[in-house]
Amino acid sequence: MIIYGISTCPASRRARKTLEAAGHAVEFRDVRAEPMSEAEWAELIAEFGERLVDRKSTEWHGLSDWLKHAEADAQLTAKPKLMVSPVIRNGESYYLGWDDTIEAALLAG
């Protein structure tokens, strides 16, 4: 299982802690410290589309007008912190964010 996120994100830390406590082998990838390739971003964008970009964040509001109107891949490549965090890959399944529903789905499997 891989968690893509930002190391300072509380939701990413909670997800990692909960999944590891439940006995899951978890690899954490800080997308800011270890940038993702275009192919990796494309895979996540294909799965989640525009939902992958956190338009409520202060980071997004600070973008230039050009970047605000750019495609999600350009936004995320320029500012990885814009990604809704965490993104969890469990085998071939992907999950966006961390809430009770996602937690139950991952702990049940």
N, C-alpha and C positions, 0 to 999 in steps of 0.2 A: 504494500500500500504506500502511495506517495501523497504527501500533502505539499501543495504548492502554496506559498504564502509569503508574508513578511514577518520576520522574527519578532517585531515589536507589536504585531497584531494580537489583541487579546483572544479573538475567536480562533485564530490559528493555534495559539498556545493551549487553549482549552481543548480543542479537537485532538491535538497531539497527546496531551496528558491523558485524556479519557480513553483514547484508542490504545495507547501503550499500557495503561492500567488494566485494560480488558484483555491484554495478551497479544495484541496485534503487533506485527513487525512493521514499524513505521519509518519511512525515509522522509525527512523534512527538507524541502528545497526552498531556500529564501531567494525569491525571484529578483530581488534587488541586489543581493550580494553575488548571486550566481545567475547572470542573465540568461534568459531563454532564447533559443534560436528562433528564426522566422518559422520554421517547420513546427516547432513546439507551440508557438503562439497560434499558428494556423489550426492546429489540432484542437486547441481549447476554444478558439473562436468558432470553429465548425460545430462544436458541441453546444456552446452557450450563446453564440452571437453577441449582440450588443449588451446582453445582461452581464457579460464579463467585466464591463467597465463601470466603476462606481462613480456615477454622476452626482452623487450627494456629497462626495468628499471635498475637503478644502483643496486637496491637490488638483482635482478636476476644475474647480472654480478659478484656480490660479493659472490655468493654461491660456496660451495665446488664442485669439479667435480662430486663427488658422487651424491650430491643433484641435480645438473643440469641435470643429467641423470635419476633421479628418476621419478616416476609417479607424475602427477599433484597433487594428494591428499597429497602425502608426502611433496611436495614442499610447498603447501598452509598451511598445518598443522604446518610445521616448521616456515614458514615466511608468515603470513597472508597478509602482505603488498604487496606480489607478485600478489594479485588478481587484475585483471583489474577492475577499480572502476569508477562508481558505478555499482552494479547489482541491478536492480529494479524488484520487484515482485509485479505484479498487478493482484490479483486473481490467476488464473492459468497461466498467461502469464509472461514471463521473458524477460528482456531487459538487454543488456550488453553495458555499456558505456553511454555517454550522448552526443548526437548530435542533429541536427535539425530534423532528421527523427524520432528519439525516442521521442523527445519533442513533435512533432506534433501528434504522435500516442497516447501518454498519455494524452495530453490536449484535444484531440478530443473525448476521451472516457468517 
